[in-house]
Amino acid sequence: MMGRILPLGPRKLYLRSSPIHGIGVFAATERRPGTLLEVSPVLVVRGKHVPSLRQTVLYRYYFHWPPAAAAFALGYGSLYNHSYQPTASFEMDTEQGVIVFTAIQPIGQNQEITINYNGNPEDLTPVRLDWP
């Protein structure tokens, strides 16, 4: 993605109460695999401050940002819920400071969009969901 200009923000998405957890991100229109869902710019918190985040409600909303930082995705990026059968994937572009969300399964109109918090959609490693 280096050097590519990416359209920022959510693309025909909306938020509402989720049966999975709290608030979720939903598709306003049907989406096919490979469809760009959102490009979220990030706010990066450097490594020495990350342990402090783990003691707050903000722990629920950040991505691990290489090499040893945390990133809050703006737009809807930090609000996608977790699933081991996700409908979307994400790619962190550290050079441009964005996270790109893309559909990997067909997504119906008004269907919740989910990601695997492990990063790899096929990774079944248990995810810590017992937040402070």
Phi and psi restraints in degrees (value plus and minus 20) as a CYANA .aco file:
   2 MET   PHI     -74.6   -34.6
   2 MET   PSI     112.6   152.6
   3 GLY   PHI      58.5    98.5
   3 GLY   PSI     -27.1    12.9
   4 ARG   PHI     -99.3   -59.3
   4 ARG   PSI     119.0   159.0
   5 ILE   PHI    -109.7   -69.7
   5 ILE   PSI     102.2   142.2
   6 LEU   PHI    -125.4   -85.4
   6 LEU   PSI     118.4   158.4
   7 PRO   PHI     -92.5   -52.5
   7 PRO   PSI      99.2   139.2
   8 LEU   PHI    -100.5   -60.5
   8 LEU   PSI     137.2   177.2
   9 GLY   PHI      74.4   114.4
   9 GLY   PSI     148.3   188.3
  10 PRO   PHI     -92.7   -52.7
  10 PRO   PSI     129.0   169.0
  11 ARG   PHI    -139.0   -99.0
  11 ARG   PSI      78.6   118.6
  12 LYS   PHI      36.8    76.8
  12 LYS   PSI      30.5    70.5
  13 LEU   PHI    -141.0  -101.0
  13 LEU   PSI     141.8   181.8
  14 TYR   PHI    -170.0  -130.0
  14 TYR   PSI     143.6   183.6
  15 LEU   PHI    -125.9   -85.9
  15 LEU   PSI     125.6   165.6
  16 ARG   PHI    -183.0  -143.0
  16 ARG   PSI     151.7   191.7
  17 SER   PHI     -77.5   -37.5
  17 SER   PSI     117.5   157.5
  18 SER   PHI    -132.5   -92.5
  18 SER   PSI     120.0   160.0
  19 PRO   PHI     -91.3   -51.3
  19 PRO   PSI     -34.9     5.1
  20 ILE   PHI    -100.5   -60.5
  20 ILE   PSI     -72.4   -32.4
  21 HIS   PHI    -192.8  -152.8
  21 HIS   PSI     102.3   142.3
  22 GLY   PHI      32.4    72.4
  22 GLY   PSI    -136.3   -96.3
  23 ILE   PHI    -125.8   -85.8
  23 ILE   PSI     124.7   164.7
  24 GLY   PHI    -150.5  -110.5
  24 GLY   PSI     149.0   189.0
  25 VAL   PHI    -122.9   -82.9
  25 VAL   PSI     111.2   151.2
  26 PHE   PHI    -145.3  -105.3
  26 PHE   PSI     131.3   171.3
  27 ALA   PHI    -107.0   -67.0
  27 ALA   PSI     107.9   147.9
  28 ALA   PHI     -97.8   -57.8
  28 ALA   PSI     -42.1    -2.1
  29 THR   PHI    -156.7  -116.7
  29 THR   PSI     141.5   181.5
  30 GLU   PHI     -82.4   -42.4
  30 GLU   PSI     128.5   168.5
  31 ARG   PHI    -152.6  -112.6
  31 ARG   PSI     121.3   161.3
  32 ARG   PHI    -118.4   -78.4
  32 ARG   PSI     135.8   175.8
  33 PRO   PHI     -74.5   -34.5
  33 PRO   PSI     119.0   159.0
  34 GLY   PHI      73.0   113.0
  34 GLY   PSI     -28.9    11.1
  35 THR   PHI     -94.6   -54.6
  35 THR   PSI     110.5   150.5
  36 LEU   PHI     -87.3   -47.3
  36 LEU   PSI     105.9   145.9
  37 LEU   PHI    -118.4   -78.4
  37 LEU   PSI     -62.8   -22.8
  38 GLU   PHI    -185.5  -145.5
  38 GLU   PSI     125.6   165.6
  39 VAL   PHI    -138.3   -98.3
  39 VAL   PSI      92.6   132.6
  40 SER   PHI    -125.3   -85.3
  40 SER   PSI      96.9   136.9
  41 PRO   PHI     -85.9   -45.9
  41 PRO   PSI     135.6   175.6
  42 VAL   PHI    -142.3  -102.3
  42 VAL   PSI     132.3   172.3
  43 LEU   PHI    -124.1   -84.1
  43 LEU   PSI     100.4   140.4
  44 VAL   PHI    -117.0   -77.0
  44 VAL   PSI     113.0   153.0
  45 VAL   PHI    -128.3   -88.3
  45 VAL   PSI      99.8   139.8
  46 ARG   PHI     -86.5   -46.5
  46 ARG   PSI     136.6   176.6
  47 GLY   PHI     -66.4   -26.4
  47 GLY   PSI     -64.8   -24.8
  48 LYS   PHI     -86.0   -46.0
  48 LYS   PSI     -38.4     1.6
  49 HIS   PHI    -115.8   -75.8
  49 HIS   PSI     -31.9     8.1
  50 VAL   PHI     -81.0   -41.0
  50 VAL   PSI     -62.6   -22.6
  51 PRO   PHI     -76.2   -36.2
  51 PRO   PSI     -53.4   -13.4
  52 SER   PHI     -84.7   -44.7
  52 SER   PSI     -55.5   -15.5
  53 LEU   PHI     -83.6   -43.6
  53 LEU   PSI     -52.7   -12.7
  54 ARG   PHI     -85.4   -45.4
  54 ARG   PSI     -34.9     5.1
  55 GLN   PHI    -117.0   -77.0
  55 GLN   PSI     -12.9    27.1
  56 THR   PHI    -146.6  -106.6
  56 THR   PSI     150.9   190.9
  57 VAL   PHI     -84.9   -44.9
  57 VAL   PSI     -40.1    -0.1
  58 LEU   PHI     -84.4   -44.4
  58 LEU   PSI     -38.7     1.3
  59 TYR   PHI     -75.1   -35.1
  59 TYR   PSI     -50.2   -10.2
  60 ARG   PHI     -90.3   -50.3
  60 ARG   PSI     -36.9     3.1
  61 TYR   PHI    -138.9   -98.9
  61 TYR   PSI     -17.9    22.1
  62 TYR   PHI    -125.2   -85.2
  62 TYR   PSI     137.2   177.2
  63 PHE   PHI    -122.7   -82.7
  63 PHE   PSI     126.0   166.0
  64 HIS   PHI     -91.7   -51.7
  64 HIS   PSI     103.0   143.0
  65 TRP   PHI    -132.6   -92.6
  65 TRP   PSI     102.8   142.8
  66 PRO   PHI     -82.5   -42.5
  66 PRO   PSI     125.3   165.3
  67 PRO   PHI    -107.1   -67.1
  67 PRO   PSI     -52.8   -12.8
  68 ALA   PHI    -169.7  -129.7
  68 ALA   PSI      29.1    69.1
  69 ALA   PHI    -147.4  -107.4
  69 ALA   PSI    -198.5  -158.5
  70 ALA   PHI    -144.7  -104.7
  70 ALA   PSI     130.4   170.4
  71 ALA   PHI    -154.3  -114.3
  71 ALA   PSI     113.7   153.7
  72 PHE   PHI    -119.4   -79.4
  72 PHE   PSI     100.7   140.7
  73 ALA   PHI    -102.2   -62.2
  73 ALA   PSI     106.7   146.7
  74 LEU   PHI    -101.8   -61.8
  74 LEU   PSI     159.8   199.8
  75 GLY   PHI      48.8    88.8
  75 GLY   PSI    -156.6  -116.6
  76 TYR   PHI    -116.7   -76.7
  76 TYR   PSI     -21.0    19.0
  77 GLY   PHI     -71.0   -31.0
  77 GLY   PSI     -57.1   -17.1
  78 SER   PHI    -109.7   -69.7
  78 SER   PSI     -11.3    28.7
  79 LEU   PHI    -133.3   -93.3
  79 LEU   PSI     -19.3    20.7
  80 TYR   PHI     -89.5   -49.5
  80 TYR   PSI     116.5   156.5
  81 ASN   PHI    -106.2   -66.2
  81 ASN   PSI     140.7   180.7
  82 HIS   PHI    -105.5   -65.5
  82 HIS   PSI     124.3   164.3
  83 SER   PHI    -172.6  -132.6
  83 SER   PSI     126.8   166.8
  84 TYR   PHI    -103.2   -63.2
  84 TYR   PSI     -24.8    15.2
  85 GLN   PHI    -143.4  -103.4
  85 GLN   PSI      45.1    85.1
  86 PRO   PHI     -89.6   -49.6
  86 PRO   PSI     135.4   175.4
  87 THR   PHI    -118.5   -78.5
  87 THR   PSI     -28.9    11.1
  88 ALA   PHI    -161.9  -121.9
  88 ALA   PSI     141.0   181.0
  89 SER   PHI    -144.8  -104.8
  89 SER   PSI     148.5   188.5
  90 PHE   PHI    -154.8  -114.8
  90 PHE   PSI     130.4   170.4
  91 GLU   PHI    -150.4  -110.4
  91 GLU   PSI     107.9   147.9
  92 MET   PHI    -109.3   -69.3
  92 MET   PSI     104.0   144.0
  93 ASP   PHI    -128.5   -88.5
  93 ASP   PSI      74.0   114.0
  94 THR   PHI     -89.4   -49.4
  94 THR   PSI     -46.9    -6.9
  95 GLU   PHI     -88.2   -48.2
  95 GLU   PSI     -62.4   -22.4
  96 GLN   PHI    -111.4   -71.4
  96 GLN   PSI     -29.5    10.5
  97 GLY   PHI      48.6    88.6
  97 GLY   PSI      24.2    64.2
  98 VAL   PHI    -158.9  -118.9
  98 VAL   PSI     141.6   181.6
  99 ILE   PHI    -138.7   -98.7
  99 ILE   PSI     108.6   148.6
 100 VAL   PHI    -124.5   -84.5
 100 VAL   PSI     104.5   144.5
 101 PHE   PHI    -126.7   -86.7
 101 PHE   PSI     110.0   150.0
 102 THR   PHI    -154.0  -114.0
 102 THR   PSI     120.8   160.8
 103 ALA   PHI     -87.9   -47.9
 103 ALA   PSI     117.0   157.0
 104 ILE   PHI    -139.3   -99.3
 104 ILE   PSI     -28.3    11.7
 105 GLN   PHI    -152.4  -112.4
 105 GLN   PSI     138.9   178.9
 106 PRO   PHI     -80.4   -40.4
 106 PRO   PSI     117.2   157.2
 107 ILE   PHI    -142.7  -102.7
 107 ILE   PSI     103.5   143.5
 108 GLY   PHI    -100.2   -60.2
 108 GLY   PSI     140.4   180.4
 109 GLN   PHI     -79.1   -39.1
 109 GLN   PSI     113.2   153.2
 110 ASN   PHI      49.7    89.7
 110 ASN   PSI      -7.0    33.0
 111 GLN   PHI    -106.5   -66.5
 111 GLN   PSI     122.6   162.6
 112 GLU   PHI     -91.0   -51.0
 112 GLU   PSI     119.1   159.1
 113 ILE   PHI    -117.3   -77.3
 113 ILE   PSI     108.7   148.7
 114 THR   PHI    -145.0  -105.0
 114 THR   PSI     137.5   177.5
 115 ILE   PHI    -149.6  -109.6
 115 ILE   PSI     141.2   181.2
 116 ASN   PHI    -111.6   -71.6
 116 ASN   PSI      96.9   136.9
 117 TYR   PHI     -81.8   -41.8
 117 TYR   PSI     -36.2     3.8
 118 ASN   PHI     -93.4   -53.4
 118 ASN   PSI     -32.3     7.7
 119 GLY   PHI      80.4   120.4
 119 GLY   PSI     -75.4   -35.4
 120 ASN   PHI    -103.1   -63.1
 120 ASN   PSI     102.6   142.6
 121 PRO   PHI     -76.7   -36.7
 121 PRO   PSI     -42.5    -2.5
 122 GLU   PHI    -117.6   -77.6
 122 GLU   PSI     -19.6    20.4
 123 ASP   PHI     -98.3   -58.3
 123 ASP   PSI      97.8   137.8
 124 LEU   PHI    -119.0   -79.0
 124 LEU   PSI      -6.2    33.8
 125 THR   PHI     -77.8   -37.8
 125 THR   PSI     113.1   153.1
 126 PRO   PHI     -75.2   -35.2
 126 PRO   PSI     119.8   159.8
 127 VAL   PHI    -127.2   -87.2
 127 VAL   PSI     114.8   154.8
 128 ARG   PHI     -94.6   -54.6
 128 ARG   PSI      96.7   136.7
 129 LEU   PHI    -139.5   -99.5
 129 LEU   PSI      -9.7    30.3
 130 ASP   PHI    -115.4   -75.4
 130 ASP   PSI      47.6    87.6
 131 TRP   PHI     -89.5   -49.5
 131 TRP   PSI     139.2   179.2
